[in-house]
Each structure stands twice: as structure tokens, then as C-alpha cells.
Amino acid sequence: QPESPLRNAKVVFVVGGPGSGKGTQCERIVKKYGFTHLSTGDLLRDEVASGSARGKELTAIMEKGALVPLETVLQLLKENMTAKAATSKGFLIDGYPRELDQGIRFENEVTKCKFVLYFEVSDDTMTQRLLGRAKTSGRVDDNEETIKKRLKTFHDITSPVIGHYEKQNKVRKIKAEGSVDDVFVQVEKVFDAMIA
Ligand code: B4P
């Protein structure tokens, strides 16, 4: 079997609750460090926008604040990473893993992550940010009821992912209550130390 072009890819997982600022900070990281940003939320919304049958099922799941099936997300990630492998300096995998199995499957089938960037924010702050975004986003999941469910999904299912990587000393925790600039100062410290 030929060696996968992704075996030696530099991968950083970006994890945090809904509205913790993952996507916002990833844009800044891309500008400064030149990584390839793949947001699983964006990939799923693209799939929905394509109008495919698979897309319709995804909307229903996202409206409920639940997680879409692992196979769907992993497949989307692999396709997009493979297409960019030759030109990428490294990948920011944003919004993934959201459950333990997603991390385990990815690391078995693609490659190990270098570290996990974790944005820690209170539920109150996340809720306020998402309600702010709701005014303009048009997203099916930016409303009070769905936000509550997304927070529950995060605490019940995603939190154990952080514990798993903490045991491996791979979590780099960012206190993300502050402004976008304040948060990015902490992110820079992590990247300068890890990527050099
Ligand atoms: P995502 O698209 O990942 O949604 P998110 O958690 O809301 O995004 P993010 O944390 O990036 O917030 P942002 O920076 O935009 O997921 C949506 C759904 O897709 C999930 O619920 C799930 O159903 C599905 N899904 C995605 N990945 C999956 C997976 N791996 N497996 C299964 N299902 C999956 O920031 C939010 C707002 O805050 C913005 O308005 C921003 O401007 C503002 N903001 C950011 N930082 C700020 C700061 N420091 N100060 C003030 N405001 C700030």
C-alpha cells in the first residue's frame, strides 16, 4: 500500500465550546503562521449549501445542537486534507475532535496531532457571543434553544476529549474570555514555542 501523503502532515486540533472563538482565532493564526484552516462546521455547512441529500440530514442534526455522524465528518476532513496536502505547511483542524472516537479514528487513519489548542470560556460568555452573532449569521443553530443544547453536547461529549489529551500532555489551554487581540497574544505564545 502506498504511503499516505498525510502521514507526515503537521496537525493541530482546535477545540472549545460553541462560540468560544475557534474560528475567529484560526483566521489570525492562518495570517501569521500560514497554516491551512479546516473548520468541520464550515465543511458541514458547505455540504448543506450544496443541496445534496446528505446535506438535508445534516441541517436537522445541527438544528438540534447534536453531533453529526463521525463517518461523515472524518470523510470530509480526509478529502479536504488530501486535496491540500502537497501545498500545506500544516493543518488547523477546527471544531474536531468533538467526541473521543473522532480523535482516536483520526489519529489511527490520518496522523497524530502535534497538540490540542483548547479555548476555555464560560457558558455565559459563549451564549452572549452566539446571540450576538445570531443577529447576522442566519445560522440554524444560533438561537437560544439550540445554543443551550450545543453547550450540553459540549460538556457531556466534548469535555472527555480534553481529558484524554491532557493525559498525553498535549493540551495547550487558552483563557479566551478577553478580546480577540488579548486571546491571540496567548495563541502566539503557544505557536511560537511549538512550531519553531
Ligand atoms: P461550529 O461551526 O464549529 O460552531 P461554533 O462552535 O459556533 O464556532 P466557533 O467557536 O468557531 O465560534 P466563532 O469563532 O465563530 O459547529 C457548528 C455545528 O456543526 C455543531 O453544533 C455540530 O452540530 C456540527 N459539527 C461541527 N463539527 C463537528 C464534528 N467534529 N463532529 C460532529 N458535528 C460537528 O465565534 C462566535 C462568535 O463570537 C462570533 O460572532 C465572533 O465574532 C465572536 N467572538 C469570537 N471571539 C471573540 C472574543 N474574543 N470576544 C468577543 N467576541 C468574540
Residues whose N, C-alpha, C, O or C-beta is under 5 A from the ligand:
A	BS01	B4P	G17 P18 G19 S20 G21 K22 G23 T24 T40 G41 D42 I61 M62 G65 A66 L67 V68 V73 G95 Y96 R98 R129 L130 R133 R150 A176 G178 S179 V180 V183
